[in-house]
């Protein structure tokens, strides 16, 4: 199971470390290893949320996620995207941007940092919308009932997530951004992207579900029901838009890592190698969580991941006006995931011993304490 799921990650790690050693000697090897750890620590919550979406996709689309998706994540977001951003903001052509990255890393890093407020606005709004949609939805399991219950109650107001996100963006752009207009436009584009991609994914997923149920009633079911909760796997257009959703989600998570990587190295090749290897492990970990049914066994992991996403979105918004250390963003995410995991273990042990049969005890279970 481990080798089958993480085999490609192990192979790419060996190739990446060897390439780093040949490219820049022992120092390059060390930097790539550090960047790999940075990427994994910043994106573990990404893997948990990815797994929740990926378990709704057919095996074919899961393979697409592990092949085409990895190529987009590693080469697109970790290598091409920074070059594209520098080229657009500095009004350079592609060749000039590549030449700047390879021959003047300090200036390249400065150009990328100048563009960071716009990048952070887009990514933070996408992640904030994801977080708000989760906490404003009423669900049976509650990790922090004293907080999640009132949030779900006020979340019954239609469009509240958009209102909160837009209000937050307005305050940040108006009071903390040096170029509020650019930040506002980028943030609104992030919100639009989330609403569009997520909405289309849900639309086609619902259509696939209705079609599958109709086929089952006719005795000719063509959709495989798998997993602990026997969910219908999305195929076709539904799976395609879920795939797009995962790629945009990965992009939003990668922004912070790409910018933070320049504190470790200003060489784009070293950065691409380190973050690329790290991205491979996030992909493999996502599939591992799906195949092991971890999210169903440890039910609060999804909650912890979304709260970590909310914390990351807040850090990105704050970073528009002032720098926030990657140790803080990574530490918050890891801390929330660990807390949710421990709470899930406590809940499972209580269920195994027969506690929590009454309504009052169920509420105690939901609190995870």
TORLUM-434034 format. One record per residue (C-alpha): residue number from 0; residue in three letters; x, y, z. Coordinates in nm, 2 decimals, m for minus. Each point is the difference from the previous one (the first is absolute). Example, Ala and Ser with C-alpha at 12.3 -4.5 7.8 and 13.67 -1.06 7.14 Angstrom:
% residues 2
> 0,ALA,1.23,m0.45,0.78;
> 1,SER,0.14,0.34,m0.07;
% end
This chain:
% residues 369
> 0,UNK,0.00,0.00,0.00;
> 1,UNK,0.27,0.25,0.10;
> 2,UNK,0.23,m0.09,m0.30;
> 3,UNK,m0.29,0.00,m0.24;
> 4,UNK,m0.12,0.34,0.11;
> 5,UNK,0.33,0.17,0.08;
> 6,UNK,0.21,m0.18,m0.26;
> 7,UNK,0.01,0.29,m0.25;
> 8,UNK,0.07,0.25,0.29;
> 9,UNK,0.30,m0.21,0.11;
> 10,UNK,0.13,m0.02,m0.36;
> 11,UNK,m0.04,0.37,m0.06;
> 12,UNK,0.17,0.07,0.33;
> 13,UNK,0.30,m0.20,m0.10;
> 14,UNK,0.02,0.17,m0.34;
> 15,UNK,m0.06,0.35,0.15;
> 16,UNK,0.27,m0.04,0.26;
> 17,UNK,0.24,m0.14,m0.25;
> 18,UNK,m0.07,0.29,m0.24;
> 19,UNK,0.05,0.25,0.28;
> 20,UNK,0.33,m0.16,0.09;
> 21,UNK,0.12,0.02,m0.36;
> 22,UNK,m0.13,0.35,m0.05;
> 23,UNK,0.13,0.17,0.32;
> 24,UNK,0.19,m0.25,0.20;
> 25,UNK,m0.07,m0.09,0.37;
> 26,UNK,m0.15,0.35,0.07;
> 27,UNK,m0.25,m0.05,m0.28;
> 28,UNK,m0.09,m0.34,0.14;
> 29,UNK,m0.06,0.15,0.35;
> 30,UNK,m0.21,0.29,m0.14;
> 31,UNK,m0.22,m0.24,m0.20;
> 32,UNK,m0.06,m0.21,0.31;
> 33,UNK,m0.09,0.30,0.21;
> 34,UNK,m0.24,0.13,m0.27;
> 35,UNK,m0.16,m0.34,m0.03;
> 36,UNK,m0.07,0.00,0.38;
> 37,UNK,m0.13,0.35,m0.03;
> 38,UNK,m0.25,m0.09,m0.27;
> 39,UNK,m0.13,m0.31,0.18;
> 40,UNK,m0.04,0.19,0.33;
> 41,UNK,m0.19,0.29,m0.17;
> 42,UNK,m0.22,m0.23,m0.21;
> 43,UNK,m0.10,m0.29,0.23;
> 44,UNK,m0.35,0.15,0.05;
> 45,UNK,m0.02,0.02,m0.38;
> 46,UNK,0.04,m0.38,m0.02;
> 47,UNK,m0.29,m0.05,0.24;
> 48,UNK,m0.23,0.22,m0.19;
> 49,UNK,0.11,m0.14,m0.33;
> 50,UNK,m0.07,m0.35,0.13;
> 51,UNK,m0.36,0.10,0.08;
> 52,UNK,m0.05,0.11,m0.36;
> 53,UNK,0.20,m0.28,m0.16;
> 54,UNK,m0.20,m0.27,0.17;
> 55,UNK,m0.30,0.12,m0.21;
> 56,UNK,0.19,m0.06,m0.33;
> 57,UNK,0.03,m0.32,m0.20;
> 58,UNK,0.32,m0.20,0.00;
> 59,UNK,0.08,0.13,m0.35;
> 60,UNK,m0.02,0.36,0.12;
> 61,UNK,0.20,m0.08,0.30;
> 62,UNK,0.28,m0.12,m0.23;
> 63,UNK,m0.04,0.32,m0.20;
> 64,UNK,0.05,0.19,0.32;
> 65,UNK,0.32,m0.19,0.07;
> 66,UNK,0.14,0.04,m0.35;
> 67,UNK,m0.12,0.31,m0.18;
> 68,UNK,m0.08,0.17,0.33;
> 69,UNK,0.36,m0.05,0.13;
> 70,UNK,0.14,0.14,m0.32;
> 71,UNK,m0.21,0.31,0.04;
> 72,UNK,0.08,0.03,0.37;
> 73,UNK,0.38,m0.06,m0.03;
> 74,UNK,0.09,0.17,m0.32;
> 75,UNK,m0.29,0.24,m0.04;
> 76,UNK,m0.04,0.15,0.35;
> 77,UNK,0.35,m0.04,0.13;
> 78,UNK,0.20,0.10,m0.31;
> 79,UNK,m0.21,0.16,m0.27;
> 80,UNK,m0.25,0.20,0.21;
> 81,UNK,0.27,0.21,0.18;
> 82,UNK,0.16,0.08,m0.33;
> 83,UNK,m0.34,0.10,m0.14;
> 84,UNK,m0.08,0.22,0.29;
> 85,UNK,0.34,0.18,m0.02;
> 86,UNK,m0.04,0.04,m0.38;
> 87,UNK,m0.35,0.16,0.04;
> 88,UNK,0.08,0.23,0.29;
> 89,UNK,0.34,0.11,m0.14;
> 90,UNK,m0.13,0.01,m0.36;
> 91,UNK,0.26,m0.24,m0.12;
> 92,UNK,m0.01,m0.26,m0.27;
> 93,UNK,0.03,m0.37,0.09;
> 94,UNK,0.37,m0.02,m0.11;
> 95,UNK,0.09,0.31,0.21;
> 96,UNK,m0.18,m0.14,0.30;
> 97,UNK,0.19,m0.33,m0.03;
> 98,UNK,0.33,0.18,m0.05;
> 99,UNK,m0.07,0.21,0.31;
> 100,UNK,m0.08,m0.30,0.21;
> 101,UNK,0.31,m0.19,m0.10;
> 102,UNK,0.25,0.29,0.00;
> 103,UNK,m0.13,0.25,0.26;
> 104,UNK,m0.18,m0.20,0.27;
> 105,UNK,m0.01,0.30,0.24;
> 106,UNK,m0.19,0.23,m0.24;
> 107,UNK,m0.22,m0.29,m0.10;
> 108,UNK,m0.10,m0.06,0.36;
> 109,UNK,m0.06,0.37,0.05;
> 110,UNK,m0.24,0.01,m0.30;
> 111,UNK,m0.18,m0.30,0.13;
> 112,UNK,m0.04,0.16,0.35;
> 113,UNK,m0.13,0.32,m0.16;
> 114,UNK,m0.28,m0.21,m0.16;
> 115,UNK,m0.07,m0.19,0.32;
> 116,UNK,m0.29,0.22,0.13;
> 117,UNK,m0.20,m0.08,m0.32;
> 118,UNK,0.10,m0.37,0.02;
> 119,UNK,m0.10,m0.01,0.37;
> 120,UNK,m0.33,0.17,m0.06;
> 121,UNK,m0.10,m0.26,m0.27;
> 122,UNK,0.11,m0.30,0.20;
> 123,UNK,m0.13,0.12,0.34;
> 124,UNK,m0.35,0.08,m0.15;
> 125,UNK,m0.02,m0.35,m0.16;
> 126,UNK,0.10,m0.17,0.32;
> 127,UNK,m0.22,0.23,0.22;
> 128,UNK,m0.30,m0.09,m0.21;
> 129,UNK,0.08,m0.37,0.04;
> 130,UNK,0.03,0.04,0.38;
> 131,UNK,m0.32,0.21,0.03;
> 132,UNK,m0.21,m0.24,m0.21;
> 133,UNK,0.11,m0.28,0.24;
> 134,UNK,m0.06,0.17,0.33;
> 135,UNK,m0.33,0.16,m0.11;
> 136,UNK,m0.14,m0.34,m0.09;
> 137,UNK,m0.18,m0.21,0.27;
> 138,UNK,0.14,m0.34,0.04;
> 139,UNK,m0.06,m0.29,0.24;
> 140,UNK,0.36,m0.03,0.13;
> 141,UNK,0.13,0.31,0.17;
> 142,UNK,0.36,0.03,0.12;
> 143,UNK,m0.04,0.33,0.18;
> 144,UNK,m0.38,0.01,0.06;
> 145,UNK,0.02,0.32,0.21;
> 146,UNK,0.12,0.18,m0.31;
> 147,UNK,m0.12,m0.21,m0.29;
> 148,UNK,m0.36,m0.01,0.12;
> 149,UNK,m0.06,0.38,0.00;
> 150,UNK,0.20,0.04,m0.33;
> 151,UNK,m0.23,m0.27,m0.17;
> 152,UNK,m0.30,0.19,0.14;
> 153,UNK,0.09,0.33,m0.15;
> 154,UNK,0.11,m0.18,m0.31;
> 155,UNK,m0.36,m0.06,m0.09;
> 156,UNK,0.00,0.35,m0.14;
> 157,UNK,0.05,m0.04,m0.38;
> 158,UNK,0.32,0.14,m0.14;
> 159,UNK,0.15,0.07,0.34;
> 160,UNK,0.34,m0.14,m0.10;
> 161,UNK,0.02,0.24,m0.29;
> 162,UNK,m0.10,0.30,0.22;
> 163,UNK,0.26,m0.09,0.27;
> 164,UNK,0.28,m0.06,m0.26;
> 165,UNK,m0.08,0.32,m0.19;
> 166,UNK,m0.01,0.20,0.32;
> 167,UNK,0.33,m0.14,0.12;
> 168,UNK,0.16,0.07,m0.34;
> 169,UNK,m0.13,0.36,0.00;
> 170,UNK,0.14,0.07,0.35;
> 171,UNK,0.34,m0.16,m0.08;
> 172,UNK,0.04,0.18,m0.34;
> 173,UNK,m0.12,0.33,0.14;
> 174,UNK,0.22,0.02,0.31;
> 175,UNK,0.30,m0.23,m0.05;
> 176,UNK,0.08,m0.02,m0.37;
> 177,UNK,0.23,0.24,m0.17;
> 178,UNK,m0.19,m0.05,m0.33;
> 179,UNK,m0.36,m0.06,0.11;
> 180,UNK,m0.15,m0.01,m0.35;
> 181,UNK,0.23,m0.28,m0.11;
> 182,UNK,m0.06,m0.19,0.32;
> 183,UNK,m0.38,0.04,m0.04;
> 184,UNK,0.00,m0.13,m0.36;
> 185,UNK,0.22,m0.30,0.09;
> 186,UNK,m0.21,m0.08,0.30;
> 187,UNK,m0.33,0.02,m0.19;
> 188,UNK,0.15,m0.23,m0.27;
> 189,UNK,0.09,m0.25,0.27;
> 190,UNK,m0.36,0.01,0.12;
> 191,UNK,m0.14,m0.04,m0.35;
> 192,UNK,0.23,m0.29,m0.08;
> 193,UNK,m0.11,m0.18,0.32;
> 194,UNK,m0.37,0.06,m0.07;
> 195,UNK,0.03,m0.10,m0.37;
> 196,UNK,0.21,m0.31,0.03;
> 197,UNK,m0.16,m0.13,0.32;
> 198,UNK,m0.35,0.08,m0.13;
> 199,UNK,0.06,m0.18,m0.33;
> 200,UNK,0.15,m0.30,0.18;
> 201,UNK,m0.31,m0.03,0.22;
> 202,UNK,m0.23,0.05,m0.29;
> 203,UNK,0.14,m0.28,m0.21;
> 204,UNK,0.04,m0.22,0.31;
> 205,UNK,m0.37,0.04,0.08;
> 206,UNK,m0.08,m0.08,m0.37;
> 207,UNK,0.22,m0.31,0.02;
> 208,UNK,m0.17,m0.11,0.32;
> 209,UNK,m0.35,0.03,m0.14;
> 210,UNK,0.11,m0.19,m0.32;
> 211,UNK,0.16,m0.27,0.21;
> 212,UNK,m0.31,m0.04,0.22;
> 213,UNK,m0.22,m0.02,m0.31;
> 214,UNK,0.22,m0.27,m0.14;
> 215,UNK,m0.02,m0.19,0.33;
> 216,UNK,m0.37,0.01,0.00;
> 217,UNK,m0.01,m0.14,m0.35;
> 218,UNK,0.22,m0.29,0.11;
> 219,UNK,0.30,0.11,m0.22;
> 220,UNK,0.22,0.18,0.25;
> 221,UNK,0.33,0.11,m0.17;
> 222,UNK,0.14,0.21,0.29;
> 223,UNK,0.21,m0.18,0.25;
> 224,UNK,m0.08,0.06,0.37;
> 225,UNK,0.31,m0.03,0.21;
> 226,UNK,0.15,0.12,0.32;
> 227,UNK,m0.12,m0.02,0.36;
> 228,UNK,m0.31,0.20,m0.07;
> 229,UNK,m0.06,m0.15,m0.34;
> 230,UNK,0.02,0.34,m0.18;
> 231,UNK,m0.07,0.02,m0.38;
> 232,UNK,0.32,0.08,m0.18;
> 233,UNK,0.00,0.30,m0.23;
> 234,UNK,0.09,m0.05,m0.36;
> 235,UNK,m0.01,0.21,m0.32;
> 236,UNK,m0.06,0.37,0.04;
> 237,UNK,m0.06,m0.03,0.37;
> 238,UNK,0.34,m0.15,0.06;
> 239,UNK,0.16,0.24,m0.24;
> 240,UNK,m0.12,0.30,0.20;
> 241,UNK,0.09,m0.16,0.32;
> 242,UNK,0.35,m0.05,m0.15;
> 243,UNK,0.01,0.37,m0.09;
> 244,UNK,m0.11,0.09,0.36;
> 245,UNK,0.28,m0.21,0.14;
> 246,UNK,0.26,0.17,m0.23;
> 247,UNK,m0.12,0.35,0.10;
> 248,UNK,0.00,m0.10,0.37;
> 249,UNK,0.36,m0.13,m0.04;
> 250,UNK,0.10,0.33,m0.17;
> 251,UNK,m0.15,0.20,0.29;
> 252,UNK,0.20,m0.21,0.25;
> 253,UNK,0.32,0.02,m0.20;
> 254,UNK,0.01,0.39,m0.01;
> 255,UNK,0.13,0.02,0.36;
> 256,UNK,0.25,m0.28,m0.05;
> 257,UNK,0.14,0.15,m0.32;
> 258,UNK,0.05,0.35,0.15;
> 259,UNK,0.13,m0.14,0.33;
> 260,UNK,0.25,m0.22,m0.19;
> 261,UNK,0.20,0.31,m0.10;
> 262,UNK,0.09,0.04,0.36;
> 263,UNK,0.19,m0.33,m0.03;
> 264,UNK,0.14,0.04,m0.35;
> 265,UNK,m0.03,0.24,m0.29;
> 266,UNK,0.09,m0.25,m0.27;
> 267,UNK,m0.32,m0.10,m0.19;
> 268,UNK,0.14,m0.34,m0.09;
> 269,UNK,0.07,m0.09,0.36;
> 270,UNK,m0.35,0.14,0.10;
> 271,UNK,m0.17,m0.20,m0.27;
> 272,UNK,0.18,m0.32,0.10;
> 273,UNK,m0.08,0.04,0.37;
> 274,UNK,m0.36,0.10,m0.03;
> 275,UNK,m0.06,m0.25,m0.28;
> 276,UNK,0.12,m0.29,0.21;
> 277,UNK,m0.22,0.13,0.29;
> 278,UNK,m0.30,0.02,m0.23;
> 279,UNK,0.05,m0.36,m0.10;
> 280,UNK,m0.04,m0.11,0.36;
> 281,UNK,m0.31,0.21,0.04;
> 282,UNK,m0.15,m0.17,m0.30;
> 283,UNK,0.09,m0.35,0.12;
> 284,UNK,m0.12,0.08,0.36;
> 285,UNK,m0.33,0.11,m0.15;
> 286,UNK,m0.05,m0.33,m0.18;
> 287,UNK,0.11,m0.19,0.31;
> 288,UNK,m0.26,0.17,0.22;
> 289,UNK,m0.27,m0.10,m0.26;
> 290,UNK,0.11,m0.36,m0.03;
> 291,UNK,0.03,m0.05,0.37;
> 292,UNK,m0.33,0.17,0.08;
> 293,UNK,0.18,0.22,0.26;
> 294,UNK,m0.25,0.29,m0.02;
> 295,UNK,m0.28,m0.24,0.09;
> 296,UNK,0.19,m0.16,0.29;
> 297,UNK,0.13,0.33,0.14;
> 298,UNK,m0.31,0.22,m0.06;
> 299,UNK,0.14,0.32,0.14;
> 300,UNK,0.30,0.02,m0.24;
> 301,UNK,m0.22,0.17,m0.26;
> 302,UNK,m0.10,0.26,0.26;
> 303,UNK,0.35,0.06,0.10;
> 304,UNK,0.11,0.03,m0.36;
> 305,UNK,m0.26,0.27,m0.07;
> 306,UNK,0.09,0.19,0.31;
> 307,UNK,0.36,m0.02,m0.11;
> 308,UNK,m0.11,0.14,m0.34;
> 309,UNK,m0.18,0.29,0.18;
> 310,UNK,0.32,0.07,0.20;
> 311,UNK,0.21,m0.01,m0.32;
> 312,UNK,m0.25,0.24,m0.18;
> 313,UNK,0.03,0.24,0.30;
> 314,UNK,0.38,m0.02,m0.01;
> 315,UNK,0.00,0.08,m0.37;
> 316,UNK,m0.23,0.30,0.05;
> 317,UNK,0.22,0.13,0.28;
> 318,UNK,0.31,m0.05,m0.21;
> 319,UNK,m0.14,0.25,m0.26;
> 320,UNK,0.09,0.27,0.25;
> 321,UNK,0.28,m0.16,0.21;
> 322,UNK,0.21,m0.31,m0.03;
> 323,UNK,m0.12,m0.32,0.17;
> 324,UNK,0.26,m0.26,0.06;
> 325,UNK,m0.04,m0.34,m0.17;
> 326,UNK,0.06,m0.16,0.34;
> 327,UNK,m0.32,0.16,0.12;
> 328,UNK,m0.21,m0.11,m0.29;
> 329,UNK,0.14,m0.35,m0.01;
> 330,UNK,m0.01,m0.03,0.38;
> 331,UNK,m0.37,0.11,0.02;
> 332,UNK,m0.10,m0.25,m0.27;
> 333,UNK,0.20,m0.29,0.15;
> 334,UNK,m0.13,0.08,0.35;
> 335,UNK,m0.37,0.00,m0.11;
> 336,UNK,0.04,m0.32,m0.19;
> 337,UNK,0.17,m0.17,0.30;
> 338,UNK,m0.27,0.12,0.24;
> 339,UNK,m0.27,m0.13,m0.23;
> 340,UNK,0.17,m0.33,m0.03;
> 341,UNK,0.04,m0.04,0.37;
> 342,UNK,m0.37,0.10,0.05;
> 343,UNK,m0.10,m0.27,m0.25;
> 344,UNK,0.20,m0.26,0.19;
> 345,UNK,m0.17,0.10,0.33;
> 346,UNK,m0.34,m0.01,m0.17;
> 347,UNK,0.06,m0.35,m0.15;
> 348,UNK,0.12,m0.14,0.33;
> 349,UNK,m0.31,0.13,0.17;
> 350,UNK,m0.22,m0.17,m0.26;
> 351,UNK,0.19,m0.32,0.04;
> 352,UNK,m0.06,m0.01,0.37;
> 353,UNK,m0.37,0.07,m0.05;
> 354,UNK,m0.01,0.35,0.13;
> 355,UNK,m0.20,0.28,m0.16;
> 356,UNK,m0.33,m0.18,m0.06;
> 357,UNK,m0.21,0.28,0.14;
> 358,UNK,m0.06,0.33,m0.17;
> 359,UNK,0.21,0.18,0.27;
> 360,UNK,0.29,m0.24,m0.05;
> 361,UNK,m0.02,0.04,m0.37;
> 362,UNK,0.05,0.37,0.04;
> 363,UNK,0.31,m0.08,0.21;
> 364,UNK,0.13,m0.22,m0.27;
> 365,UNK,m0.05,0.27,m0.26;
> 366,UNK,0.21,0.24,0.21;
> 367,UNK,0.30,m0.24,m0.03;
> 368,UNK,0.10,0.04,0.36;
% end
